[in-house]
Amino acid sequence: MTALSKRQGDDDVLTAGGLVNLNGAAVRFDASGVLHWPEERLLVVADLHLEKGSSHGSRGRFVPPYDTRATLRALAEAIGRLRPERVIALGDSFHDTEAEGRLAPVDLENLSALVGSVDWTWVAGNHDPSPPAGLGGRPVAEIVVGPLVFRHEPRVGRSVGEVAGHLHPAAKVGRTRSVRRRAFVCDGSRCLLPAFGAYTGGLNVMDAAFKGLFERSRLIAWMLSDGRVYPVRSSEFLPD
């Protein structure tokens, strides 16, 4: 993948210092998969899906039950490095309503420590409409900070300043040798975050589920690969 070259009209989206203009907010799409808003000292993460592995195991689909530990380790690294004062978890933080009860004691302890280290907000998701009360943090349906509104599921049509998750976006590019990676997708007005959970995967941004969410001519996928972020224009996208 190659870096995005500027063209006329990009200055209102691409800003200096690796920041992106998202409806007037200067944010950074971090290679870990979190959105960082330095001015607000805010970190945003989507779709942790904690205990997805144990959920599959209870249904006879046996996978290594270490996804929660790996996810929390990655999130702790991002929080430690970016040092936010606030964290917003954009829903589907838990894979189902019984996930808290399946957490290993050490994972529960580590999660509680993360939540207690910052001002933490749980946005309700379709997998976890009522996040566990015993972990602390503030449960909300959605939350507005400055020019941005944070919710779990994006709303079809014009929704200026929306930051959401739910769709687990990924992009595929490359003509002779294709590459498919998780990605932030953004047109300067709306942004969808990649799923952060270790077992979450991604849905191709060309899927019909994304129809009507973005202004196609301004859409950029910020693909995550090898500890870097690669912005790619929509004209380069490939279907699966």
LOGU-976355 format. One record per residue: x, y, z of N, C-alpha, C, O in turn. Coordinates in steps of 0.02 Angstrom, whole numbers, padded with zeros to 5 digits, always signed. Each point is the difference from the previous one (the first is absolute). Layout:
# residues N
XYZXYZXYZXYZ
...
***
This chain:
# residues 240
+00042-00060+00000-00042+00060+00000+00044+00062+00000+00054+00000+00028
-00078+00053-00059+00038+00062-00004-00036+00055+00035-00061-00003+00010
+00097+00055+00009-00030+00057+00035-00045+00038-00047+00009+00001-00060
-00059+00031+00090-00048+00040-00039+00032+00065-00022+00029+00036+00041
-00033-00021-00105+00024+00065-00025-00056+00050+00002-00058-00017-00012
+00074+00079+00026-00051+00052+00005-00025+00021-00069+00036-00004-00049
-00098+00025+00047-00029+00028-00060-00042+00060+00020-00012+00011+00059
-00010+00027-00107-00040+00059+00015-00062-00018+00041-00036-00046-00017
+00025+00084+00071-00058-00012+00042+00014-00043+00061-00044-00008+00042
+00105-00020-00037+00016-00044+00056+00016+00038+00064-00003-00028+00054
+00019+00093-00059+00024+00036+00059-00052+00002+00056+00019+00008+00058
-00083-00014-00075-00050+00001+00053-00009-00067+00034-00038-00006+00048
+00073-00047-00073-00002-00066+00031+00067-00018+00031+00002-00022+00057
+00052+00031-00094+00066-00017+00023+00034+00061+00030+00006+00052-00032
+00016-00059+00095+00032+00057+00033+00072-00018+00018+00022-00056-00011
+00013+00104+00040+00070-00010+00017+00006-00048+00060-00047-00010+00038
+00106-00019-00032+00016-00041+00058-00036-00066+00003-00008-00028+00055
-00015+00002-00112-00033-00064+00000-00071+00002+00026-00029-00053+00016
-00001+00112-00011-00068+00007+00025-00050+00004-00058+00018+00019-00056
-00079-00037+00070-00054+00001-00049-00054+00048+00024-00020-00002+00059
-00005+00043-00104-00054+00046+00017-00066-00038-00006-00024-00014-00055
-00006-00002+00113-00063-00035+00003-00054+00048+00026-00007+00009+00060
-00029+00022-00106-00051+00049+00017+00026+00055+00046-00036+00023+00045
+00098-00002-00056+00028+00054+00040+00043-00023+00058+00033+00041+00032
-00033-00105-00017+00042-00028+00054+00063-00030-00030-00004-00040-00047
+00062+00057+00073+00063-00026-00024+00016-00065+00036+00023+00001+00058
-00035-00057-00091+00008-00066+00032+00055-00039-00035+00022+00015-00055
+00001-00066+00090+00052-00044-00028-00027-00071-00003-00029-00025+00048
+00039-00008-00105-00017-00070-00007+00062-00041+00018+00047-00005-00040
-00046-00022+00100+00060-00033+00025+00006-00071-00029-00049-00033-00013
+00111+00013+00003+00014-00065-00031-00026-00059+00042-00007-00055-00025
-00006+00067+00089-00027-00053+00042-00073-00014-00015-00026-00054+00016
-00008+00102-00048-00071-00006-00014-00044+00044+00043-00061-00005-00005
+00090+00048+00047-00039+00047+00039+00002+00069-00032+00048+00017-00035
-00100+00021+00045+00000+00071-00021+00023+00042+00059-00023-00009+00056
+00069+00055-00069+00028+00043+00052-00016+00073-00017+00015+00022-00056
-00044+00013+00103-00016+00071-00008+00043+00039+00049-00020+00010+00057
+00080+00010-00077+00048+00029+00047-00027+00060+00038+00011+00006+00060
-00045+00040-00094-00024+00061+00032-00047-00016+00059+00000+00036+00050
-00040-00088-00057-00047-00019+00053+00029-00053+00047-00032-00020+00048
+00093-00002-00062+00032-00055+00037-00047-00060+00005-00012-00028+00053
-00016+00011-00111-00051-00051-00006+00023-00057-00045+00028+00012-00054
-00040-00074+00075+00013-00059-00040-00066-00036-00011-00040-00006+00046
+00028-00016-00108-00062-00034-00017+00017-00068-00030+00044-00006-00043
-00080-00045+00066+00012-00068-00023-00068-00033-00015-00049+00014+00035
+00048-00057-00085-00064-00030-00021+00005-00076+00001+00052-00029-00017
-00106-00003+00035-00011-00072-00011+00057-00043+00029+00035-00035-00037
-00027+00038+00102+00048-00043+00034-00022-00073-00003+00042-00045-00005
-00107+00032+00010-00028-00068-00001+00036-00046+00049+00020-00055-00018
-00012+00078+00080+00034-00040+00050-00039-00065+00012-00062-00001+00001
+00098-00053+00007-00026-00067+00011-00037-00029-00060-00045-00041+00008
+00063+00062-00068-00027-00031-00060+00023-00073-00005-00038-00043-00020
+00101+00031+00038+00027-00067-00003-00038-00048+00044-00018-00055-00021
+00005+00075+00084-00037-00044+00046-00072-00008-00021-00031-00052+00014
+00003+00102-00048-00068-00006-00026-00003-00054-00054-00046-00041+00000
+00095+00041-00044+00003-00053-00051+00010-00068+00031-00029-00050-00021
+00071+00048+00073+00013-00063+00034-00062-00030+00031-00010-00061-00001
-00032+00103+00028-00062-00025+00032-00049-00027-00051-00047-00035+00017
+00059+00050-00081-00043-00024-00054+00033-00056-00040-00023-00018-00055
+00078-00009+00082+00033-00055-00032+00050+00018-00054+00028-00044-00033
-00015+00110+00024+00050+00022-00048+00063+00019+00040+00006+00056+00025
+00039-00103-00019+00056+00009+00045+00057+00039-00033+00029-00023-00049
-00015+00081+00077+00055+00043-00022+00041+00017+00061-00026-00003+00056
+00088+00022-00064+00041+00019+00058-00034+00055+00040-00017+00052-00028
+00008-00061+00094-00038+00047+00040+00042+00058+00026-00005+00018+00059
+00046+00011-00102+00046+00052+00023-00014+00068-00032+00041+00046+00005
-00098-00039-00037-00013+00063-00035-00007+00059+00047+00024+00054-00014
-00057-00065+00072-00009+00055+00047+00068+00026+00025+00011+00060+00004
+00033-00107+00013+00065+00020+00026+00040+00039-00052+00031+00051+00015
-00032-00076-00077+00036+00034-00054-00030+00069-00013+00037+00048-00011
-00103-00043+00012-00033+00064-00013+00015+00050+00055+00015+00058-00015
-00018-00079+00077+00014+00045+00056+00073+00021+00001+00016+00057+00017
+00028-00102-00036+00071+00018-00002+00012+00055-00053+00037+00048+00013
-00068-00056-00071+00008+00050-00053-00030+00067+00020+00028+00053-00014
-00086-00056+00047-00032+00062+00022+00040+00035+00054+00007+00061+00000
+00020-00100+00047+00042+00030+00052+00062+00033-00030+00022+00052+00024
+00006-00082-00076+00058+00031-00033-00019+00067-00031+00037+00048+00007
-00094-00046-00040-00021+00063-00032-00014+00054+00052+00020+00057-00009
-00054-00076+00063-00014+00048+00053+00064+00025+00033+00008+00059+00013
+00038-00105+00000+00064+00019+00031+00042+00046-00044+00034+00044+00025
-00037-00055-00090+00039+00039-00046-00031+00068-00015+00036+00050-00003
-00102-00047-00005-00033+00062-00018-00022+00041+00060-00012+00060-00006
+00006-00092+00064-00014+00033+00064-00062+00045-00003+00004+00059+00014
-00061-00087-00033-00062+00040+00000-00027+00011+00070+00017-00037+00047
-00057+00088-00039-00037+00009+00062-00068-00034-00003-00030-00017+00051
+00005+00008-00113-00066-00030-00010+00004-00055-00052+00039+00003-00047
-00080-00055+00057-00007-00053-00049-00075-00010-00014-00040-00003+00046
+00023-00002-00110-00068-00019-00021+00004-00066-00036+00035-00007-00050
-00070-00043+00076-00005-00066-00032-00066-00001-00038-00054+00004+00029
+00059-00011-00096-00058+00011-00044-00046-00060-00008-00024-00013-00055
+00011-00023+00108-00049-00054-00004+00029-00066-00023+00054-00003-00029
-00091-00051+00044+00023-00068-00011+00068-00010+00032+00044-00034-00027
-00036+00063+00086+00061-00010+00039+00002-00072+00025+00053-00029+00009
-00113+00000+00004-00006-00070+00021-00039-00037-00054-00046+00027-00030
+00065-00089+00019-00031-00037-00056-00072-00020+00014-00039-00009-00047
+00021+00003+00110-00069-00015+00018-00012+00022+00072+00046+00022+00034
-00108-00028-00012-00018+00027+00066+00027-00042+00058-00002+00022+00057
+00027-00083-00071+00029-00042+00053+00077+00002+00000+00031-00037+00038
-00002+00079-00080+00072-00001-00008+00038+00016+00064+00052-00029+00013
-00079+00076+00026+00035+00019+00062+00011-00061+00045+00052-00006+00031
-00102-00038-00028+00005-00058+00043+00051-00051-00024+00021-00043+00039
-00001+00047-00102+00049-00048-00027+00071+00028+00001+00047-00035-00017
-00039+00098+00037+00067+00029+00004+00043-00036+00051-00023-00012+00056
+00083-00006-00074+00048-00027+00048+00015+00053+00052+00001+00060-00016
+00012-00079+00079+00013+00050+00053+00054+00050-00019-00008+00060+00014
+00062-00082-00046+00053+00047-00017-00023+00049-00053+00019+00058+00001
-00061-00081-00048-00026+00045-00052-00049+00050+00030+00000+00058-00019
-00041-00081+00065-00047+00045+00034+00038+00053+00039-00019+00059+00000
+00072-00079+00032+00041+00047+00038+00033+00051-00046+00000+00060+00015
+00027-00083-00071+00032+00046-00047-00049+00048-00032+00014+00059-00009
-00073-00084-00008-00051+00043-00029-00023+00052+00050-00007+00059-00017
-00005-00080+00079-00021+00047+00052+00053+00054+00011-00017+00059+00011
+00081-00078-00015+00054+00049+00009+00000+00051-00058+00010+00059+00012
-00022-00082-00073-00002+00045-00057-00058+00049+00007+00008+00061-00009
-00067-00087+00025-00059+00043+00008+00010+00051+00055-00021+00057-00006
+00053-00078+00060+00010+00045+00057+00055+00051-00010+00007+00046+00040
+00033-00055-00093+00058+00045-00009-00018+00064-00037+00040+00047-00001
-00099-00044-00029-00021+00058-00040-00075+00012+00011-00033-00038+00035
+00009+00092-00064-00072+00012-00003-00028-00043-00057+00010+00016-00059
-00044-00069+00076-00019-00052-00049-00075+00003-00016-00041+00005+00046
+00024-00007-00110-00070-00001-00021-00013-00062-00042+00036-00015-00048
-00088-00023+00068-00023-00058-00038-00059+00020-00044-00053+00017+00027
+00061-00018-00092-00057+00010-00046-00033-00068-00011+00033-00050-00012
-00099+00049+00017-00037-00063-00008+00005-00026-00072-00004+00039-00047
+00014-00104+00040+00003-00031-00066-00057-00050-00008-00039-00010+00047
+00034-00021-00105-00052-00050-00009+00017-00065+00035-00046-00039+00016
+00110+00025-00004+00019-00060+00037-00002+00012+00076-00009-00047+00038
+00018+00109-00018+00002+00015+00073-00041+00064+00014+00029+00052+00016
-00095-00056-00021-00041+00060+00011+00004+00028+00070-00014+00058+00012
+00035-00101+00036+00008+00023+00070+00068-00023+00025+00005-00055+00028
+00048+00094-00037+00067-00019+00022+00000-00016+00075-00039+00030+00037
+00083-00075-00015+00002-00019+00071+00008+00059+00047+00045+00042-00009
-00089-00038+00059+00002+00056+00046+00058-00004+00049+00024+00052+00024
+00000-00111-00009+00052-00008+00051+00069+00021-00021+00045+00001+00041
-00035+00016-00104+00066+00018-00024+00015+00075+00004+00056+00021-00012
-00106+00018+00029+00009+00072+00000-00011+00029-00069-00022-00036-00045
+00036+00098+00037-00012+00033-00063-00073+00023-00005-00041-00015+00044
+00027+00053-00097-00065+00031-00009-00035-00030-00061+00025+00007-00055
-00083-00039+00063-00036-00027-00058-00043+00053-00033-00035+00037+00034
+00037-00032-00101-00040+00048-00037-00024-00033-00065+00029-00050-00022
-00082+00077-00007-00021-00022-00066+00044+00031-00054+00019-00034-00048
-00001+00097+00057+00047+00036-00043+00025+00060+00039-00029+00018+00051
+00081+00014-00076+00028+00057+00036+00028+00050-00051+00030-00019-00050
-00040+00083+00064+00024+00054-00042+00059+00035+00034-00004+00018+00058
+00058-00010-00095+00058+00038+00023+00018+00050-00055+00023-00020-00053
-00033+00084+00066+00014+00051-00050-00038-00013-00064-00061-00008+00002
+00096+00006-00060-00035-00010-00064-00012-00073-00018-00023-00014-00055
+00037-00032+00100-00005-00071-00015-00052-00034+00044-00008+00016+00059
-00028-00064-00088-00047-00041+00037+00022-00072-00005+00012-00026-00055
-00006-00007+00112+00026-00068+00003-00057-00048+00015-00035+00006+00050
+00025-00055-00095-00052-00050+00009+00025-00067-00027+00051-00002-00034
-00088-00051+00048+00023-00066-00023-00014-00010-00074+00046-00015-00039
-00108+00021+00019-00021-00017-00068-00009+00063-00042-00038+00044+00021
+00070-00039-00079-00009+00059-00042-00070+00005-00027-00034-00051-00010
+00012+00113-00002-00067+00012-00026+00004+00018-00074+00037+00045-00020
-00075-00081-00020+00000+00012-00072-00025+00070-00014-00047+00024+00031
+00079+00009-00080-00017+00069-00016+00051+00047+00031+00050-00021+00028
-00064+00084-00034+00047+00051+00023+00000+00004+00076-00051+00015+00031
+00108-00030-00001+00008+00003+00073+00067+00032+00014+00050-00034+00013
-00048+00101-00015+00062+00038+00004+00033-00011+00068-00032+00006+00052
+00097-00021-00054+00038-00007+00062-00008-00067+00033+00022-00009+00057
-00052-00039-00090-00012-00065+00031+00064-00042+00003+00037-00004-00049
-00025-00027+00107+00055-00047+00009-00032-00064+00027-00032+00000+00052
+00041-00055-00089-00035-00062+00018+00044-00060-00012+00056+00005-00026
-00082-00063+00045+00033-00064-00013-00048-00047-00035-00027+00017-00053
+00016-00075+00082-00052-00048-00020+00015-00039-00063-00010-00061-00001
+00032+00094-00053+00008-00033-00064+00069-00033-00010+00010-00035-00050
+00037+00046+00096+00066-00031-00004+00032+00012-00069+00018-00049-00034
-00009+00111+00013+00023+00013-00069+00070-00027-00014+00045+00000+00042
-00038-00023-00105+00065-00021-00027+00001+00021-00073-00053+00009-00031
+00112-00002+00003+00007+00018-00070+00048-00048-00035+00045-00028+00031
-00058+00018-00095+00043-00042-00042+00024+00041-00058-00040+00033-00034
+00105-00034+00021+00029+00039-00055+00054-00042-00034+00021-00052+00025
+00002+00076-00083+00055-00033-00035-00023-00037-00061-00046-00041+00003
+00077+00056-00060-00021-00031-00063+00035-00066-00015-00032-00049-00019
+00097+00047+00028+00036-00062-00015+00006-00044+00062-00001-00062-00006
+00007+00093+00063+00004-00038+00063-00042+00038+00051+00021+00052+00026
-00079-00078-00011-00047+00037+00043+00017-00007+00074+00030-00050+00021
-00049+00101+00017+00010+00002+00072-00067+00019+00032-00033+00046-00023
+00013-00081+00075-00062+00014+00036+00017+00012+00073+00032-00042+00032
-00054+00099-00005+00017+00018+00068-00059+00036+00034-00041+00031-00034
+00039-00035+00100-00046+00041+00038+00014+00074-00015+00057+00018-00016
-00108+00024+00023+00011+00070-00019-00049+00046+00035-00057-00018+00015
+00080+00079-00001-00044+00056+00012-00027+00021-00068+00037+00000-00049
-00101+00018+00045-00027+00028-00062-00031+00067+00016-00038+00007+00048
+00055+00044-00088-00018+00069+00017-00005+00042-00063+00040-00007-00046
-00091+00050+00045-00006+00048-00056+00005+00072+00024-00019+00046-00036
+00045-00037+00097+00007+00067+00029-00060+00022+00040+00005+00045+00041
-00061-00078-00052-00061+00016+00037-00019-00055+00049-00023+00013+00055
+00034-00074-00076-00017-00059+00040+00059-00048+00001+00038-00003-00048
-00031-00034+00103+00054-00049+00006-00026-00064+00032-00036+00002+00049
+00055-00059-00077-00012-00064+00031+00067-00030+00020+00048+00001-00038
-00045-00027+00099+00061-00029+00027+00005-00074-00015-00051-00034-00004
+00112+00008-00006+00008-00072-00006-00016-00034+00066+00007+00030+00053
-00028-00093-00056-00010-00038+00061+00068-00013+00033+00049-00017-00034
-00047+00025+00100+00064-00006+00036+00011-00071+00026+00058-00019+00011
-00110-00019+00000+00006-00066+00031+00042-00048-00040+00001+00003-00062
+00033-00048+00097+00047-00046-00032-00033-00048-00049+00031-00023-00048
-00095+00007+00060-00034-00049-00043-00055+00032-00043-00047-00035-00020
+00051+00099+00007-00058+00034-00030-00001-00001-00076-00054+00000-00029
+00111+00000-00005-00001+00001-00073-00024+00066-00028-00004+00050+00036
-00013-00050-00101-00021+00062-00032-00045-00012-00059+00004-00052-00033
-00048+00101+00019-00047-00002-00055+00025+00049-00054+00014+00058+00015
-00009-00082-00076+00024+00042-00055-00042+00063-00007-00061-00004-00001
+00095+00061-00003-00035+00064-00003-00042+00007-00064-00041+00045-00004
+00051-00089-00045-00042+00000-00059-00064-00040+00008-00041-00003-00045
+00033-00029+00103-00061-00037+00013-00061+00046+00001+00006+00060+00015
-00064-00087-00031-00061+00039-00002-00017+00032+00068-00037+00049+00002
+00063-00076+00053-00014+00027+00066+00025+00072+00008-00024+00036+00043
+00073-00016-00084+00028+00067+00004-00035+00050-00046+00015+00060+00001
-00062-00084-00040-00033+00044-00049-00038+00057+00034-00036-00012+00049
+00045+00072-00074-00034+00058+00027+00032+00032+00060-00027+00048+00028
+00086-00073-00007+00032+00027+00059+00052+00054-00015+00013+00043+00042
+00017-00045-00102+00055+00044-00015-00009+00036-00067-00034-00025-00045
+00067+00083+00041+00007+00034-00064+00058-00034-00037+00058+00009+00018
-00074-00048-00067+00049-00045-00032+00061+00037-00025+00056-00026+00005
-00065+00085-00034+00057+00036-00029+00050+00022+00052+00058+00015-00016
-00079-00011+00079+00045+00023+00054+00021-00057+00046+00037+00012+00048
-00060-00072-00061+00011-00055+00045+00072-00026-00004+00027-00011-00054
+00004+00004+00113+00067-00028+00006-00002-00056+00051-00031+00006+00053
+00064-00061-00069+00011-00054+00049+00071+00006+00027+00048+00002-00038
-00044+00001+00104+00065+00005+00032+00018-00070+00025-00017-00019+00056
+00051-00018-00098+00012-00071+00011+00057-00012+00050+00050+00036+00000
-00059-00086+00043+00048-00016+00053+00042-00060-00021-00027-00053-00015
+00092+00062+00015+00044-00055-00021+00070+00010+00029+00030+00053-00009
-00004-00104+00042+00069+00000+00025+00017+00062+00041+00053+00029-00007
-00100-00011+00051+00013+00056+00045-00002+00068-00032+00023+00049+00029
-00052-00044-00089-00006+00063-00035-00071+00009-00026-00040-00046-00001
+00025+00108-00019-00065+00017-00028+00010+00023-00072+00040+00045-00013
-00077-00075-00034+00007+00016-00071-00066+00026-00027-00047-00039-00009
+00041+00105-00004-00062+00027-00028-00005-00015-00075+00047+00012-00038
-00104-00037+00018-00012-00020-00070-00067+00027-00023-00050-00006+00036
+00048+00034-00096-00062+00028-00027-00050-00054-00020+00019-00057-00014
-00082+00077+00012-00053-00047-00017+00007-00027-00072-00023-00055-00015
+00054+00093-00028+00009-00023-00069+00045-00061-00004+00001-00035-00051
+00037+00021+00104+00045-00058+00002-00032-00061+00032+00030-00054-00002
-00090+00060+00031-00030-00056+00036-00019-00057-00048-00019+00011-00057
+00025-00073+00083-00020-00059-00036-00051-00039+00041+00004-00002+00062
-00052-00029-00095-00046-00045+00037+00034-00065+00018+00053-00016-00027
-00082-00022+00072+00027-00066+00017-00017-00049-00056+00019-00059+00004
***
